[in-house]
Amino acid sequence: MWKLVIALCLFSSNGELLEHTKVDSIGKCLEMKRVMMRNMNSNVRIMCGEVEGYLEEVNGTEFLTAIRKTK
């Protein structure tokens, strides 16, 4: 099902989306982003934001499997 969620997104240096993860709150997302920025190289871009995401439930846990931009 498609739903608005907060996502932590990792982009390559050319703007290609490499990875996305559903996060419970914007505060948690920003905390995760700070930790990642300290531990990763500068060739990637990390962003937090609200996206329209497709969620699939597996064993009671929701996983973000696809995203679309919101307006």
C-alpha positions as CSV (number, residue, x, y, z in Angstrom):
1,M,0.0,0.0,0.0
2,W,1.2,3.6,-0.8
3,K,1.5,5.8,2.3
4,L,3.2,9.0,3.3
5,V,6.3,8.2,5.4
6,I,9.6,9.7,6.6
7,A,12.5,8.2,4.7
8,L,16.3,8.3,4.9
9,C,17.6,8.3,1.3
10,L,21.1,7.7,0.1
11,F,22.0,9.1,-3.4
12,S,25.2,8.6,-5.5
13,S,27.2,11.6,-6.6
14,N,25.3,11.7,-9.9
15,G,21.9,11.8,-8.1
16,E,20.9,8.1,-8.5
17,L,18.9,6.8,-5.6
18,L,21.0,4.0,-4.0
19,E,19.0,3.1,-0.9
20,H,16.0,4.2,1.1
21,T,14.8,3.3,4.6
22,K,11.5,4.1,6.5
23,V,12.2,6.0,9.7
24,D,9.7,6.7,12.5
25,S,10.3,10.4,12.9
26,I,12.2,13.3,11.3
27,G,14.3,13.6,14.5
28,K,15.4,10.0,14.3
29,C,16.1,10.4,10.6
30,L,18.3,13.4,11.1
31,E,20.2,11.6,13.9
32,M,20.9,8.7,11.6
33,K,22.0,11.1,8.9
34,R,24.5,12.8,11.2
35,V,26.0,9.4,12.1
36,M,26.2,8.3,8.5
37,M,27.8,11.5,7.4
38,R,30.5,11.1,10.0
39,N,31.3,7.6,8.9
40,M,30.9,7.7,5.1
41,N,32.9,9.3,2.2
42,S,31.8,12.5,0.6
43,N,30.8,11.0,-2.7
44,V,27.2,10.4,-1.6
45,R,24.4,12.6,-0.5
46,I,22.1,11.7,2.4
47,M,18.6,13.3,2.7
48,C,15.6,13.0,5.1
49,G,12.2,13.8,3.9
50,E,8.5,12.9,3.6
51,V,7.9,10.6,0.6
52,E,5.1,8.6,-0.7
53,G,6.3,5.1,-0.1
54,Y,5.1,1.6,-0.9
55,L,5.1,-0.5,2.3
56,E,5.1,-4.2,2.4
57,E,4.5,-6.1,5.7
58,V,6.6,-9.1,6.6
59,N,6.1,-10.8,9.9
60,G,4.5,-7.7,11.4
61,T,7.2,-5.3,10.3
62,E,6.7,-2.7,7.5
63,F,9.4,-2.4,4.9
64,L,9.7,0.5,2.4
65,T,10.1,-1.2,-1.0
66,A,9.5,1.8,-3.4
67,I,9.2,5.6,-3.2
68,R,7.6,8.4,-5.2
69,K,8.3,12.1,-4.7
70,T,5.6,14.2,-2.9
71,K,4.7,17.7,-4.0
